[in-house]
């Protein structure tokens, strides 16, 4: 319970903690028999919520031995499902919406991708059935109003996370008229009157409000990324890329303004923070924001790798026939590489708090950043070499992060193996196609060599996988995140498309 409170509730405040703890404590004060036959439907919901909360805490508890962690967490989760399942829901309730969102949070740390997606669908249907997608027009008490807002916005965040992770379409409507929750902590929400956050005490809900904004930045540019990815594959012109480059400052400005307005407790630049909660929240926000910046930059790098015309334009720019767009593209690609390095270095230096606060996000962020470096290694001008510094250390940090997470997330082993396998494929292809210095000068052969490497890799890597950034569709869910690393549909781009000559 304490682990859940410390590391999960500050990120996704699905429950009103004082109310939940009071009900939880009452379970142990009962002098009656613990037979389930005496419980009503609402009691069953409470017991089911308690079990999934314990399961989430067990997943992240550093006090639970690694060999027990997965077993015990799964046992608690299965007990929750036995108590309440989607098939037995005869009517919707707010507690049911909370229950299924908590299960989504739990399933993020398992290998069941399809089950996570399906459970989120149930949670969203319940939310719509309860009218959480619209603010209550009639008067209601503060506690009920704010909790409804929290649960609705958490469902939006989960939908956004799942869609970007698996390359599936966003299920909820982009139009959202529900106000963000107030920055008022659980203990100050009232059933009568309007509670206020003390002026001298930062709110734990500040993080949630800013995290919502951070999720909206990539959501707004997804369509542009789709268009750029498709044109990079199908078209020979650089029109879409030039248009995307012209819009990038707007996206970056939105991100910079949001980060500039962060309250001091989340910026991590002042004196040591007393509350662990703000340390966890600040780290998650900062690393997530860097990764959003990488997501904005990355389509340009991938378009360069994927499109022969764009590479030719860049080569002509080196000869003095430089257009402004190609000059900017070269700088953007370099910035993308340095940002990927920064993401991995930040995650590695904060692994202790990150694995407890956001394991699923951390693996995704690390994997996405590492694959940016793999893609960049195909472009000689970017000077990315995983056998030389600084990239040698960055790659070692990537593997160390996945090794740490292996006892917490079943997909971590698949991630390590996938990264190592694809690195071997890249290096083997480059070695076969590397021009001989005895035959011809290296500078004259770079363009042809790069084309040959890309063609060779395209032949080696299985085709048929689409991606949210460089494809138009979404693959059928594999159902196993460990295997999905090999399929590349867990990434933010698809190597199959990137390697197409």
C-alpha positions as CSV (number, residue, x, y, z in Angstrom):
1,X,0.0,0.0,0.0
2,X,2.8,2.4,0.9
3,X,4.6,1.7,-2.4
4,X,1.4,2.4,-4.4
5,X,1.0,5.7,-2.5
6,X,4.6,6.7,-3.0
7,X,5.1,5.9,-6.7
8,X,1.8,5.3,-8.5
9,X,-0.7,7.7,-6.9
10,X,1.5,10.8,-7.5
11,X,1.5,10.0,-11.3
12,X,-2.1,8.7,-11.8
13,X,-4.3,9.9,-8.9
14,X,-7.2,7.5,-9.8
15,X,-8.4,7.2,-6.2
16,X,-9.3,9.7,-3.5
17,X,-6.7,8.5,-1.1
18,X,-8.3,9.4,2.3
19,X,-11.6,7.8,1.4
20,X,-9.9,4.7,0.0
21,X,-7.7,4.2,3.1
22,X,-10.7,4.6,5.4
23,X,-12.6,1.9,3.6
24,X,-9.4,-0.3,3.5
25,X,-8.9,0.0,7.2
26,X,-12.5,-0.9,7.9
27,X,-11.9,-4.3,6.2
28,X,-9.5,-5.2,9.0
29,X,-11.7,-3.9,11.8
30,X,-14.6,-6.3,10.9
31,X,-15.3,-9.0,13.5
32,X,-17.6,-10.9,11.2
33,X,-16.6,-13.9,9.1
34,X,-14.5,-13.0,6.0
35,X,-16.7,-15.2,3.8
36,X,-17.4,-13.4,0.5
37,X,-21.1,-14.5,0.6
38,X,-21.9,-11.6,3.0
39,X,-20.6,-8.9,0.5
40,X,-22.7,-6.8,-1.7
41,X,-21.9,-5.6,-5.2
42,X,-20.2,-2.4,-3.9
43,X,-18.2,-4.5,-1.4
44,X,-17.0,-6.7,-4.3
45,X,-15.9,-3.6,-6.2
46,X,-13.9,-2.4,-3.1
47,X,-12.3,-5.7,-2.6
48,X,-11.4,-5.9,-6.3
49,X,-9.9,-2.3,-6.2
50,X,-7.9,-3.2,-3.1
51,X,-6.4,-6.3,-4.8
52,X,-5.3,-4.4,-7.9
53,X,-3.8,-1.6,-5.8
54,X,-1.8,-4.2,-3.9
55,X,-0.8,-5.8,-7.2
56,X,0.5,-2.5,-8.5
57,X,2.4,-1.9,-5.3
58,X,3.8,-5.4,-5.5
59,X,5.1,-4.8,-9.0
60,X,7.1,-1.9,-7.9
61,X,8.1,-2.8,-4.4
62,X,11.9,-3.0,-3.9
63,X,11.2,-4.9,-0.6
64,X,9.6,-7.8,-2.4
65,X,12.2,-10.3,-3.8
66,X,12.5,-10.3,-7.5
67,X,11.5,-13.9,-7.9
68,X,8.3,-13.3,-5.9
69,X,7.3,-10.0,-7.3
70,X,5.8,-11.1,-10.6
71,X,4.2,-14.2,-9.0
72,X,2.5,-12.3,-6.2
73,X,1.4,-9.4,-8.3
74,X,-0.2,-11.7,-10.8
75,X,-2.0,-13.6,-8.0
76,X,-3.4,-10.4,-6.6
77,X,-4.5,-9.2,-10.1
78,X,-6.2,-12.5,-10.9
79,X,-8.1,-12.3,-7.6
80,X,-9.3,-8.8,-8.5
81,X,-10.6,-10.2,-11.8
82,X,-12.3,-13.1,-10.1
83,X,-14.2,-10.7,-7.9
84,X,-15.3,-8.3,-10.6
85,X,-15.1,-8.9,-14.4
86,X,-16.4,-6.9,-17.3
87,X,-19.0,-9.6,-18.1
88,X,-20.6,-9.3,-14.7
89,X,-21.1,-5.5,-14.8
90,X,-24.8,-5.1,-14.8
91,X,-24.6,-1.3,-14.3
92,X,-21.9,1.3,-14.5
93,X,-20.5,3.0,-11.4
94,X,-17.7,5.4,-10.7
95,X,-15.9,2.8,-8.6
96,X,-16.0,0.5,-11.7
97,X,-14.4,3.2,-13.8
98,X,-11.6,3.5,-11.2
99,X,-11.2,-0.3,-11.0
100,X,-10.6,-0.7,-14.7
101,X,-8.2,2.2,-15.0
102,X,-6.2,0.7,-12.2
103,X,-6.1,-2.5,-14.1
104,X,-4.8,-0.7,-17.1
105,X,-2.0,0.8,-15.0
106,X,-1.2,-2.7,-13.7
107,X,-1.2,-4.3,-17.2
108,X,1.2,-1.7,-18.5
109,X,3.9,-3.6,-16.6
110,X,3.0,-7.0,-18.0
111,X,3.4,-8.7,-21.4
112,X,-0.3,-8.5,-22.1
113,X,-0.6,-5.8,-24.7
114,X,-4.0,-6.8,-26.0
115,X,-5.5,-7.2,-22.6
116,X,-4.2,-3.7,-21.6
117,X,-5.9,-2.2,-24.7
118,X,-9.1,-4.1,-24.2
119,X,-9.3,-3.2,-20.5
120,X,-8.8,0.5,-21.4
121,X,-11.7,0.1,-23.8
122,X,-14.0,-1.1,-21.0
123,X,-12.8,1.8,-18.8
124,X,-13.6,4.3,-21.5
125,X,-17.1,2.8,-22.1
126,X,-17.8,3.1,-18.4
127,X,-16.6,6.7,-18.4
128,X,-18.9,7.6,-21.3
129,X,-21.8,5.7,-19.7
130,X,-21.3,7.8,-16.6
131,X,-21.1,11.0,-18.6
132,X,-17.5,11.7,-17.4
133,X,-16.7,13.1,-20.9
134,X,-18.8,16.2,-20.1
135,X,-18.7,18.4,-17.0
136,X,-21.7,18.1,-14.7
137,X,-23.9,21.1,-15.3
138,X,-25.9,20.8,-12.1
139,X,-24.4,21.6,-8.7
140,X,-22.3,18.8,-7.1
141,X,-19.9,18.7,-4.3
142,X,-16.2,19.4,-4.8
143,X,-15.0,15.9,-4.0
144,X,-17.2,14.2,-6.6
145,X,-16.6,16.9,-9.2
146,X,-12.8,16.8,-9.0
147,X,-12.7,13.0,-8.9
148,X,-14.8,12.8,-12.0
149,X,-12.5,15.1,-13.8
150,X,-9.4,13.2,-12.7
151,X,-10.7,9.8,-13.8
152,X,-11.8,11.2,-17.2
153,X,-8.4,12.9,-17.9
154,X,-6.5,9.8,-16.8
155,X,-8.5,7.8,-19.3
156,X,-7.4,10.3,-22.0
157,X,-3.8,10.0,-20.9
158,X,-4.0,6.2,-21.0
159,X,-5.5,6.3,-24.5
160,X,-2.8,8.6,-25.7
161,X,0.0,6.4,-24.2
162,X,-1.4,3.2,-25.6
163,X,-1.9,4.6,-29.1
164,X,1.6,6.0,-29.3
165,X,3.1,2.9,-27.9
166,X,1.4,0.3,-30.0
167,X,0.7,2.4,-33.1
168,X,-3.1,2.1,-32.7
169,X,-5.6,4.9,-33.3
170,X,-6.7,7.2,-30.5
171,X,-10.1,6.0,-29.4
172,X,-11.4,9.1,-27.5
173,X,-12.5,12.2,-29.3
174,X,-9.9,14.9,-29.4
175,X,-12.5,17.5,-28.5
176,X,-12.4,17.7,-24.7
177,X,-14.7,20.1,-22.8
178,X,-13.9,18.8,-19.3
179,X,-11.9,21.2,-17.2
180,X,-8.6,20.0,-15.8
181,X,-8.7,19.0,-12.1
182,X,-8.0,21.7,-9.5
183,X,-4.5,21.8,-8.0
184,X,-6.0,20.7,-4.6
185,X,-4.6,17.7,-2.8
186,X,-6.9,14.8,-1.7
187,X,-7.0,15.8,1.9
188,X,-8.4,19.3,1.1
189,X,-11.3,18.2,-1.1
190,X,-14.7,18.6,0.6
191,X,-18.1,17.2,0.3
192,X,-19.6,20.4,1.6
193,X,-18.1,23.7,0.5
194,X,-14.9,24.3,-1.6
195,X,-11.6,23.3,0.0
196,X,-8.5,25.2,-0.9
197,X,-4.9,24.2,-1.1
198,X,-2.8,26.0,1.6
199,X,-0.9,28.9,0.1
200,X,2.4,27.7,1.6
201,X,2.1,24.0,0.5
202,X,2.7,22.9,-3.1
203,X,0.0,20.7,-4.5
204,X,0.8,17.1,-5.7
205,X,-1.9,17.7,-8.4
206,X,0.3,20.3,-10.1
207,X,2.2,17.5,-11.8
208,X,-1.0,15.9,-13.1
209,X,-2.1,19.2,-14.7
210,X,1.3,19.7,-16.5
211,X,1.5,16.1,-17.5
212,X,-1.8,16.5,-19.3
213,X,-0.4,19.4,-21.3
214,X,2.7,17.3,-22.1
215,X,0.5,14.6,-23.5
216,X,-1.3,17.1,-25.7
217,X,1.9,18.3,-27.5
218,X,2.6,15.1,-29.4
219,X,-1.1,14.4,-29.8
220,X,-1.4,17.6,-31.8
221,X,1.4,16.8,-34.2
222,X,0.6,13.1,-34.8
223,X,-1.2,13.8,-38.1
224,X,1.7,15.8,-39.4
225,X,4.1,13.0,-38.5
226,X,1.8,10.5,-40.3
227,X,1.8,12.7,-43.4
228,X,5.6,13.2,-43.3
229,X,6.2,9.5,-42.9
230,X,4.0,8.5,-45.8
231,X,5.4,11.1,-48.1
232,X,9.0,10.0,-47.1
233,X,8.2,6.5,-48.3
234,X,6.0,7.2,-51.3
235,X,7.0,10.5,-52.8
236,X,10.2,11.8,-54.3
237,X,9.7,15.5,-53.4
238,X,10.8,17.2,-50.2
239,X,7.6,19.3,-49.9
240,X,6.1,17.6,-46.9
241,X,9.5,17.6,-45.1
242,X,9.9,21.4,-45.8
243,X,6.4,22.1,-44.5
244,X,7.1,20.0,-41.3
245,X,10.3,21.8,-40.7
246,X,8.5,25.2,-41.0
247,X,6.0,24.1,-38.3
248,X,8.6,22.7,-35.8
249,X,9.3,26.0,-34.1
250,X,5.6,26.2,-33.1
251,X,5.7,22.8,-31.5
252,X,8.9,23.4,-29.7
253,X,7.6,26.8,-28.5
254,X,4.6,25.1,-26.9
255,X,6.9,22.7,-25.1
256,X,9.3,25.5,-24.0
257,X,6.4,27.6,-22.7
258,X,5.0,24.7,-20.7
259,X,8.4,23.9,-19.2
260,X,9.1,27.5,-18.4
261,X,5.9,27.7,-16.4
262,X,6.5,24.6,-14.2
263,X,6.3,25.4,-10.5
264,X,9.5,25.3,-8.6
265,X,8.9,22.0,-6.8
266,X,8.9,20.3,-10.2
267,X,11.8,22.0,-11.8
268,X,14.5,20.4,-9.6
269,X,16.7,23.5,-9.7
270,X,16.2,24.7,-6.1
271,X,17.3,23.4,-2.7
272,X,16.7,19.7,-2.1
273,X,13.0,18.9,-2.0
274,X,11.7,17.5,1.2
275,X,8.9,15.4,-0.3
276,X,9.8,12.3,-2.3
277,X,6.6,12.8,-4.3
278,X,7.9,15.9,-6.0
279,X,11.3,14.3,-6.8
280,X,9.5,11.5,-8.6
281,X,7.1,13.8,-10.4
282,X,9.9,16.2,-11.4
283,X,12.1,13.5,-12.9
284,X,9.2,12.0,-14.8
285,X,8.2,15.4,-16.2
286,X,11.7,16.4,-17.2
287,X,12.6,13.1,-18.9
288,X,9.2,12.9,-20.6
289,X,9.6,16.5,-21.9
290,X,13.0,15.7,-23.4
291,X,11.4,12.6,-25.1
292,X,8.6,14.8,-26.5
293,X,11.3,17.1,-27.9
294,X,12.9,14.0,-29.4
295,X,9.6,12.9,-30.9
296,X,9.3,16.3,-32.6
297,X,12.8,16.1,-34.0
298,X,12.9,12.5,-35.0
299,X,10.6,12.5,-38.1
300,X,13.2,14.6,-39.9
301,X,16.0,12.1,-39.1
302,X,13.9,9.2,-40.2
303,X,12.7,10.9,-43.3
304,X,16.3,11.5,-44.2
305,X,17.2,7.8,-43.8
306,X,14.0,6.7,-45.6
307,X,14.0,9.0,-48.6
308,X,16.6,8.9,-51.3
309,X,15.7,12.3,-52.7
310,X,16.2,13.9,-49.3
311,X,19.6,12.4,-48.9
312,X,20.6,13.6,-52.4
313,X,19.4,17.1,-51.5
314,X,21.6,17.0,-48.4
315,X,24.6,15.8,-50.4
316,X,24.1,18.7,-52.9
317,X,23.9,21.1,-49.9
318,X,27.4,20.0,-48.8
319,X,28.7,21.0,-52.2
320,X,27.5,24.6,-51.8
321,X,24.1,24.3,-53.4
322,X,22.4,24.7,-50.0
323,X,18.8,25.5,-49.5
324,X,17.6,26.9,-46.2
325,X,15.5,23.8,-45.6
326,X,18.4,21.4,-46.1
327,X,20.6,23.5,-43.9
328,X,18.0,23.4,-41.2
329,X,17.5,19.6,-41.7
330,X,21.2,18.9,-41.2
331,X,21.1,20.9,-37.9
332,X,17.9,19.2,-36.8
333,X,19.3,15.8,-37.4
334,X,22.4,16.6,-35.3
335,X,20.1,18.0,-32.5
336,X,18.0,14.8,-32.7
337,X,21.1,12.7,-32.1
338,X,22.3,14.8,-29.1
339,X,18.8,14.8,-27.6
340,X,18.6,11.0,-27.9
341,X,21.9,10.8,-26.0
342,X,20.6,13.1,-23.3
343,X,17.5,11.1,-22.8
344,X,19.4,7.9,-22.2
345,X,21.9,9.6,-19.9
346,X,19.1,11.2,-17.8
347,X,17.2,8.0,-17.5
348,X,20.3,6.1,-16.5
349,X,21.2,8.6,-13.8
350,X,17.7,8.5,-12.3
351,X,16.9,4.8,-12.7
352,X,16.2,4.2,-9.0
353,X,13.2,6.6,-9.0
354,X,12.2,6.0,-12.6
355,X,11.7,2.3,-12.4
356,X,9.3,2.7,-9.5
357,X,7.4,5.7,-10.9
358,X,7.1,4.7,-14.5
359,X,8.7,1.5,-15.7
360,X,6.7,1.2,-18.8
361,X,7.4,4.7,-19.9
362,X,11.1,4.4,-19.0
363,X,11.6,1.3,-21.2
364,X,9.7,2.9,-24.1
365,X,11.7,6.2,-23.8
366,X,15.0,4.3,-23.6
367,X,14.2,2.0,-26.5
368,X,13.0,4.8,-28.7
369,X,16.1,6.9,-28.0
370,X,18.4,4.0,-28.7
371,X,16.8,3.2,-32.0
372,X,17.3,6.8,-33.0
373,X,21.0,6.3,-32.6
374,X,20.8,3.1,-34.6
375,X,19.0,4.9,-37.5
376,X,21.5,7.8,-37.2
377,X,24.4,5.4,-37.6
378,X,23.4,4.9,-41.2
379,X,24.1,8.6,-42.0
380,X,27.9,9.2,-42.0
381,X,27.6,12.9,-41.6
382,X,26.1,12.5,-38.1
383,X,29.2,10.6,-36.8
384,X,27.3,8.1,-34.7
385,X,29.5,5.1,-33.9
386,X,28.4,2.8,-31.1
387,X,32.0,1.5,-30.8
388,X,33.4,4.9,-30.1
389,X,32.7,7.6,-27.4
390,X,30.4,9.1,-26.6
391,X,28.0,6.6,-28.1
392,X,29.8,3.6,-26.7
393,X,28.9,4.7,-23.2
394,X,25.4,5.7,-24.1
395,X,24.8,2.2,-25.6
396,X,26.2,0.6,-22.4
397,X,23.8,2.8,-20.3
398,X,20.9,1.6,-22.5
399,X,21.7,-2.1,-21.9
400,X,22.2,-1.4,-18.1
401,X,18.7,0.2,-17.9
402,X,17.1,-2.8,-19.5
403,X,19.1,-5.2,-17.3
404,X,17.9,-3.4,-14.2
405,X,14.3,-3.6,-15.3
406,X,14.3,-7.3,-16.1
407,X,13.1,-8.2,-12.7
408,X,10.3,-5.7,-12.9
409,X,9.0,-5.9,-16.5
410,X,8.9,-9.1,-18.5
411,X,9.4,-7.2,-21.8
412,X,12.8,-5.9,-20.8
413,X,14.6,-9.1,-21.8
414,X,13.0,-8.9,-25.2
415,X,14.1,-5.3,-25.5
416,X,17.7,-6.1,-24.9
417,X,17.7,-9.0,-27.4
418,X,16.0,-6.9,-30.0
419,X,18.4,-4.0,-29.7
420,X,21.4,-6.3,-29.9
421,X,20.0,-8.2,-32.9
422,X,19.3,-5.1,-34.9
423,X,22.6,-3.6,-34.1
424,X,24.3,-6.7,-35.4
425,X,22.2,-6.5,-38.6
426,X,23.1,-2.8,-39.1
427,X,26.8,-3.4,-38.5
428,X,26.9,-6.5,-40.7
429,X,25.3,-4.6,-43.6
430,X,27.6,-1.7,-43.2
431,X,30.7,-3.9,-43.1
432,X,29.7,-5.7,-46.2
433,X,29.1,-2.5,-48.1
434,X,31.9,-0.4,-46.8
435,X,34.0,0.8,-49.7
436,X,37.6,-0.2,-50.0
437,X,40.0,2.6,-49.5
438,X,42.3,1.0,-51.9
439,X,39.8,1.1,-54.7
440,X,38.4,4.6,-54.4
441,X,38.4,7.5,-52.1
442,X,36.0,7.2,-49.2
443,X,34.4,10.6,-49.8
444,X,33.4,9.7,-53.4
445,X,31.8,6.5,-52.3
446,X,29.7,7.6,-49.3
447,X,26.5,8.3,-51.2
448,X,26.5,4.9,-53.0
449,X,27.7,3.1,-49.9
450,X,24.8,4.6,-47.9
451,X,22.3,3.5,-50.5
452,X,23.7,0.0,-50.6
453,X,23.6,-0.3,-46.8
454,X,20.0,0.8,-46.7
455,X,19.1,-1.7,-49.5
456,X,20.9,-4.5,-47.7
457,X,19.1,-3.8,-44.4
458,X,15.8,-3.6,-46.1
459,X,16.3,-7.1,-47.5
460,X,17.3,-8.5,-44.1
461,X,14.4,-7.1,-41.9
462,X,11.0,-8.7,-42.3
463,X,8.5,-6.5,-44.1
464,X,4.8,-5.8,-43.3
465,X,5.0,-3.7,-40.2
466,X,3.5,-0.2,-40.0
467,X,4.1,2.5,-37.5
468,X,2.5,5.6,-36.0
469,X,5.3,7.9,-37.3
470,X,6.4,6.3,-40.6
471,X,3.3,4.4,-41.8
472,X,-0.4,4.7,-42.4
473,X,-1.9,1.8,-40.6
474,X,-1.5,-0.1,-37.4
475,X,-0.5,-3.8,-37.0
476,X,-2.7,-6.3,-35.2
477,X,-1.6,-6.4,-31.6
478,X,0.9,-9.2,-31.0
479,X,-0.2,-9.5,-27.4
480,X,3.4,-10.0,-26.0
481,X,5.5,-6.9,-25.4
482,X,8.7,-9.0,-25.3
483,X,8.1,-10.2,-28.8
484,X,6.8,-6.8,-29.9
485,X,10.3,-5.5,-29.4
486,X,11.4,-7.7,-32.2
487,X,8.4,-6.7,-34.3
488,X,9.2,-3.0,-33.8
489,X,5.5,-2.2,-33.3
490,X,6.4,-1.2,-29.8
491,X,8.5,1.6,-31.2
492,X,7.7,5.1,-32.4
493,X,9.0,4.3,-35.8
494,X,9.4,1.2,-37.9
495,X,12.8,0.0,-39.0
496,X,11.2,-1.8,-41.9
497,X,10.0,1.4,-43.5
498,X,13.1,3.4,-42.5
499,X,15.4,0.9,-44.2
500,X,13.4,0.9,-47.5
501,X,15.7,2.3,-50.2
